[in-house]
Amino acid sequence: MPEAVFGPDYAFLKRDQLLSRSQIVRLVRAFSALGVDKIRITGGEPLLRKEVTSIVEDISRIDTIADIALTTNGWLLPHYAEKLKAAGLHRINVSLDSLEDETFMKMNGRAKSVSGVLEGIEAAAAAGLPVKVNMMVQKGKNVRDILPMTAYFRDRGMTLRFIEYMDVGNFNHWDPSRVITAAEIVRMIGERYPLEPIDPNYKGEVAKRYRFLDGKGEIGLISSISQPFCRDCHRARLSADGKLFTCLFATRGTDLKPLLHALKSDGELTEALGRIWRGRQDRYSELRQGRPPTGPSPAKVEMSYIGG
């Protein structure tokens, strides 16, 4: 969340506007009744919420939830990693776009050092949490960091995932000419470390997977610009204040708070969520690829509001 936009005068949500711990868990139960078995806790920065370990623990007690992940900037992991593991968290994703402080600070808009993120990653690994690292790649910013990042995390047995520069939200000044495609990244890495494609872990997996031929792990690529995956997308996003978004590029969501108050039966809540999901028609990435926008597009929800 760049400081230039989200500075001291920014009107952040007040505590009473957020979903309560019990409301979050009730919604997870309702989604699980529709077949959802994976939950990811994101942000903003989820470790800023003091209840985060309790929320993870509550979700872990739902028998039908098989996988709980968390995406973080990593700075607070030295304090939280062991607690999260004990609460039932299965794995961690850490956002890191460069190993160089100058580039890192320019891209995340905060005067924080890379060393704090690396310490967080080490803390998560020491706590027994598998770690994946997410790197958003942008021409003119951090292309030269692709190989150093690959070497660093390959040597540590951690999966590095490259994300194409996407037109999410309204503040990142997206320019398609600054996109480096997944195919270009694979070619660049493959010249140094030979790769081969491998099958997805499950239908609808967002990242395309490649493994190193020498057996030292794998990389992933998220290519919603060059290779849209709208047809296989099965992700729903729930904001901290209770709005359901059926697409990362949505312009609006459905406010679930009235349903939580009006529907006392969990069965009725599940049925209502099912109706919302069945009515979705999101194909933003496919439409963008087939018909590039010629004018200003409607304001989209911010990544920091609904997570990745």
LUMPA-156185 format. One record per residue (C-alpha): x, y, z; residue in one letter. Coordinates in steps of 0.02 Angstrom, whole numbers, plus 32768, in hexadecimal, padded with zeros to 4 digits. Example, Ala and Ser with C-alpha at 12.3 -4.5 7.8 and 13.67 -1.06 7.14 Angstrom:
BEGIN
82677F1F8186A 82AC7FCB8165S 
end
This chain:
BEGIN
800080008000M 806880947FC1P 8080811E8040E 806181A27FBBA 7FAC81647FB1V 7F8B8118805DF 7FE0819C80C7G 7FB681DC8176P 7F1A82398138D 7ECE81A380E0Y 7E2381728126A 7E3D80BB8153F 7DAB804E8188L 7D7A805A823EK 7D7B7FBE82ABR 7CBD7FB182B2D 7CB57FAF81F3Q 7D197F0D81E9L 7CD17E5F81EEL 7CE17E16829BS 7D427D7782BBR 7C9F7D1582CFS 7C577D5D822EQ 7CF27D2B81CDI 7CEA7C7A820FV 7C2F7C6E81ECR 7C4D7CA18137L 7CDB7C228126V 7C647B9B8163R 7BE17BD280E4A 7C607BD28056F 7CA17B28808CS 7BF17AE1807AA 7BFB7B167FC3L 7C9C7AB47FA9G 7D227B327FD9V 7DB07AD78031D 7E3E7B568021K 7E467BFC807CI 7EC87C848064R 7ED87D1480DEI 7F1C7DB1808AT 7F127E6E8097G 7F4F7EF78094G 7FBD7EA88116E 7F617E208178P 7FDF7E1A8206L 7FA97EC9823BL 7F077E7C827CR 7F2B7E42832DK 7EA77DB88322E 7EFA7D66828CV 7F397CCC82E9T 7E8F7CB3833BS 7E387CC18292I 7EAF7C408249V 7E907BCD82DEE 7DD27BDD82CBD 7DDB7BB68211I 7E4E7B218230S 7DC47AD3829BR 7D4F7AC98205I 7D647A1581CCD 7D427A388114T 7DCD7AB98104I 7E687A5C80CAA 7EE17AEB80ABD 7EFC7B9580FEI 7F7C7C0D80B4A 7FAF7CBF80DAL 7FFC7D46806CT 80667DC880C4T 80EE7E4980A8N 81567DE38124G 818E7E6A819EW 81277E288231L 81487D6F8213L 81D47D648296P 814D7D8C8317H 80BF7D2682CCY 81077C8F826FA 810A7C1282FFE 805F7C4D833EK 80137C3A8291L 805B7B8C827DK 80167B598327A 7F6C7BA382F9A 7F607B338260G 7FA57B9981CFL 7FE87B298144H 80547B9E80DBR 808F7C4F80BAI 80A17CBD8021N 81157D538030V 81157DE67FB6S 81C47E1B7F83L 81F07E717EDED 82AD7E867EF1S 83417E5C7F5EL 83857F0D7F4BE 83477F8E7FC7D 833B801D7F4BE 82D07FBD7ECET 826B7F6B7F58F 823F80137FA8M 820F80627F02K 81997FD47ED9M 81427FC47F80N 813B807D7FA7G 817F80688058R 8229808E80A4A 82427FDD80E3K 82DA7F6F80C8S 82DB7EC78070V 83357E7E8107S 82957E85816EG 82377E1E80EBV 82C37D9E80E0L 82C47D8D819EE 82097D6D8196G 821F7CE88112I 82A47C92817BE 82327C998214A 81A47C4781B4A 82167BBD8173A 825D7BA18222A 81AB7B8F8264A 818B7B0581E5G 811E7B6A816FL 813D7B4D80B4P 81627BF58060V 813F7C327FB0K 817F7CDC7F79V 811A7D4B7F03N 817A7DC17E90M 811C7E3D7E23M 81877E637D8AV 81837F0A7D31Q 81EE7F467C9FK 825B7FD87CD0G 82507FA97D88K 828C7EFC7DB9N 82AA7E8E7D20V 83637E857D4CR 832F7E3A7DF4D 82DF7D9F7DA6I 837D7D347DA2L 83C27D6B7E4DP 83187D477E9CM 83117C9F7E43T 83BE7C6E7E81A 839D7CA87F34Y 82FC7C477F4FF 832E7BB17EE6R 83C37B9A7F5AD 834D7B9F7FEFR 82D07B227FA8G 82437BA37F9FM 81CE7BBB7F0CT 81D87C667EBBL 813D7C9D7E5BR 81467D267DD8F 80AC7D927DBFI 808F7DF57D20E 80767EAF7D3DY 7FB87EBC7D46M 7F3B7F497D36D 7EEF7F2E7DE2V 7EA87FC17E40G 7EBD80767E0EN 7F6480B07E56F 7FE980477E01N 7FEB80AB7D5CH 7FE1800C7CF5W 803080137C49D 802B7F757BDDP 80D47FA07B93S 81217F827C3FR 80E27ECE7C4AV 81647E467C3BI 81077DA77C0FT 81137CFE7C64A 815D7CB67BC3A 81E97D377BC6E 820E7D107C7DI 82147C547C5DV 828A7C707BCAR 82FD7CE07C31M 83077C677CC4I 83127BCE7C54G 83B07C0F7C02E 84057C0B7CACR 83A87B7E7D01Y 83567B037C88P 829C7AEA7CABL 820E7A787C7AE 81527A957C90P 80F47A2C7D0FI 803D7A0A7D29D 7FD37A777D9CP 7FB17A367E4AN 7EF57A4A7E2CY 7E7B7A8A7DA9K 7E757B477DA9G 7F1F7B5F7DFBE 7F507C137DD6V 800C7BFC7DC1A 80587B9B7D30K 80E27B2D7D77R 81927B087D37Y 82177AA07D8FR 82D37AAB7D83F 831C7A187D23L 83A37A017DA7D 831C79DD7E29G 83337A7C7E90K 827C7AAA7EA0G 82067B0D7E31E 81C47BB77E01I 81137BF47DDDG 80CF7C777D67L 802C7CD77D77I 80017D187CCAS 7F587D6C7CCDS 7F917DEA7C49I 7FDE7D797BC4S 7F7E7CD97BECQ 7ED77D017C42P 7E8D7C757CACF 7DDC7CBA7CC8C 7D897C177C8ER 7DDB7BB07D17D 7DD77C337DA1C 7D807BF87E3EH 7DB87C7D7EBBR 7D447CE97F21A 7D887D7D7F83R 7D3F7DBF8024L 7D717E6E805DS 7D917E998113A 7CED7EF9811AD 7C857E6980D4G 7C777E858019K 7C827DEF7FA5L 7CE07E067F02F 7CDB7D807E7CT 7D6D7DC97E18C 7E137E1B7E42L 7DEA7EA37DC2F 7D397EC57E00A 7CF27F747E0BT 7C7C7F497E9AR 7C527EBE7F14G 7BB97E797F6CT 7BA57EB28020D 7B8C7E16808AL 7B6F7E6F8130K 7AB37E818113P 7AAA7DC680EFL 7B0B7D9E818EL 7A8F7E0381F4H 79F07DCD8199A 7A137D138181L 7A1E7CBB8227K 7A297C1081D5S 7AD37BDB8191D 7A777B78810BG 7A227C1580CCE 7AC87C7180CCL 7B197BE68067T 7A897BE97FEBE 7A9A7CA77FD6A 7B557C9A7FB7L 7B367C127F36G 7ABE7C837ED7R 7B3F7D0F7ED1I 7BC67C9A7E92W 7B597C487E0DR 7B2A7CF37DC9G 7BDC7D2E7DAAR 7C127D597CF8Q 7CC47D957D16D 7D367D8D7C7ER 7D9B7E2C7C92Y 7E467DE67C61S 7E017D8D7BC8E 7DA47E287B8FL 7E3C7E967BACR 7EA77E247B42Q 7E2A7E197AB3G 7DF67ED07AB4R 7E747F467B04P 7E207FDA7B59P 7E21807B7AF2T 7DE780F17B7BG 7DE081007C37P 7D9B80667C8CS 7D2B80657D27P 7D8680717DCCA 7DB77FC27E06K 7DC77F837EB7V 7E767F977F01E 7EE77EFF7F19M 7F097F3B7FCBS 7E4D7F307FEEY 7E2C7E7E7FB5I 7ED87E2D7FADG 7F257DCD7F1CG 
end
